[in-house]
């Protein structure tokens, strides 16, 4: 697929072997190139559709979304299963690409991908949160229990302003690392709806030379 904004092949931008790089905890994932550039589905200055009124009246949905837009920066993510068990509770910090074009969140935190064009959780588009699962040699990390998440579980992203955004898990599944960068439902920065994607390695897959062979991805919609 070609990115609609840059015309650059997504595959060449993000030849993923896993969304995470070898960071503080080796073995969580392999070293990918840059994630895909955020697609643009509308111009930076939208052109309003013709209306009989000079001042368009926002729809109820748009008004509700605007009221929910959080202030500040993401600070913590909590994932609670339908039965009440908390399986993720970790700090969130902005993470960009390093000098080698690699997305490499440190161990012990969840990295929010904050490159230009990628949204914060609760804003329109798919926000990306990436974290490590750890390895038997290095111990568990922030997303070790992520594969236990199921449809209907709830994800809460807390902001340093005190605002919170709630999401409901729609899907939680493993996938081959080669498939991850090609799945447009993950890299959906241009979606008008606020979406959330949590990505890690799949600890159920074989561990080869310190790297798990699969990814685990969670898809969540605004609650």
N, C-alpha and C positions, 0 to 999 in steps of 0.2 A: 504494500500500500504506500502511496506517496502522500506526504504531509500536505494538506491543502494550503498552508501558509507559505512554506518554504520550497515546496516541490522536491524536497529531499526524501530519499527512501527511508522509511521508518526502520527498515531492517538494518541499513547501514549506520543509522544514528544510534540504534540500541541493539547491538548484536548480543542479546542477553544470554548469559549462562545462569542467570539468577538476578533478581532485581538488586540484590545487595552485593557489595564487594567484600573482600577479605578485610575486615576492619580489626577492631580490638579483639574480637573473638574470631579467630580463624576457623574455617570449616563451616560457617553458616551458609556461605554461597560462594560462587565463583566471581570473577571480575568482569562486569559488563562494561560496554562503552556507554556513552551518554544516553539517558532516556529520550524518548521521542519528543520533538518540539510540540508545544501545545497547539492543537488545531484551533483555527479561528473560524467560527461559523457566522459571525456578523462583524461589521466594521467597528472600529474603535468609537466612532461617533454614529450611533444608529440613526437611520433615516426613518422617521415615523410613518406609519401607514396613513393614507388619507382618512380623515375623520371629519364629521360635520362640525366638530368643536375645535377651536384653536388650542384648547388645553385638554389633552386626552385624559380620560378618567381611568385610572388603573383598575384592573380587575381585582376581585377579592383575593385570588391566589397571589397575585403580584404584591398586594398590600401586606398579606400575611408573611410572605417571604422577606420583604423588606424589614418588617418588624422583628424578624428572627435573626437578622444578620448580626453576628457577634462582633464585638469590638476587641481590639488588642491582638494578641498572638496566641496560637494554641499552646497549652501548657501541660496538659495531661490527658491521657486516654484511658478509659475504663470500659471493659467488656464484661457484661454480666449475662450469664445464661438464663434461660427462661425460668429455671428452678430457683434462681437467686444466687448461684455460685459465681463469684468473681474469678475470671481466668486471665484477665489482663488488667494491670493497674500500673502504669508506667509514665514517666515524664516524657513530654514531647518537646523536641527542639528542631529549629530549622536546619535543614541539611541540603547543601547544593552539591555540585560536582567538584571533585578535587582536580589537581593539576593534570591528572591523567584522564579526565573526563569520566570519573567513576563516582557513582552514588554509594557512599560508604558511611552509614551512620555508626557512631561508636557503640560499643557494647554498653548495655545498661540503660539505653534510651531508645525511644521511637523517633525516627527521623521523619519530619514532615518535609516533603520535596517542595522547596520554595523558589525554584527557578522562575524566571519571568514567564507569565502566561499560565502558570499552574495555580489553582485556587487554594485558599485556606478552607478547612472543613466548615461547611455551612454556607459557603458561597457557591454560585452556579458553577457546575462542572465537577469532574471527579477529582477529589483531593487524594493524594497518595501518601500513605503512612507506611514506612518500611522499618523493619526491625529484625534482629537476629533471634534464632531459636537456641543457639548454643550447640555444643557437641558433647558426647560422653566424656571426652578428655577435659573440656573446659567448663562443663557445667551448663545449667539452663540459663537462658537469657529471656528478654522481655516477651517474646512471642512464642515461647516454648509450648504453651497450651492453646495457641490459636487454632490448630487443627481440630480441637474439640468444639469449636463454635458451630452452631446450627442455625438454620432458618428460624427467625423469630427472636433470637437473642438480641440484646440491646447494646449499642456502643454509645458512650457519652464522651464528647470532647470538651474539656474545660479550657477556658481562656484565662490569661493572666488578668483580665479585666473583671473576672467573676462571671462572665457570660458562659452559658453552656449550650451545646448543640447535641441533640439526640438523634440517633440513627437506629434503624432496624435492619438486622441481617437478612438479606434476601437469598444469598447463596454463599457457601463455604466449601471449597473443594481444592484438591491438588491438581496440578497440571505439569506436563513436561516443561522444562526450562526453555526449550526451543519454541514452545507455543506462547509463552508469556508475552513477548513483545509484539506478537501478531494479533493479540486479542483486543479488538477495538472497544470492548465493553469495559476493559480496565483503563486504558489510556483515553478517557473520554472527557478531556478538559473543556471541550466546546459544548458540552451538554447544558441546556438551560436550567436543568434541575440540580440542586445540591446533592452530590453523591460522595461516597467515601469508599476507598479501597485500601485494605490492609494486606501487605505482601511480606512473605518471609520464605524460608526454605521449608521443604516438606521432610520432617524428621522420620517419616515412615519409609522414605526411599533409601537406597543404599548410600553409604558414605564412602566416597572414593577420593583418596588423597586429600582428606580433610574437608571435602565438599559434598553436601547432599546433592543428589542428582535431580531432585524435583523442587518445584515451588508450591507453596500453599497460598491461595488468594481468597480473601473475603470481600464480597460485594455488599454494600449497605446503602439503603435509601434513607432520606430524611424522614424522621418519625412524625 
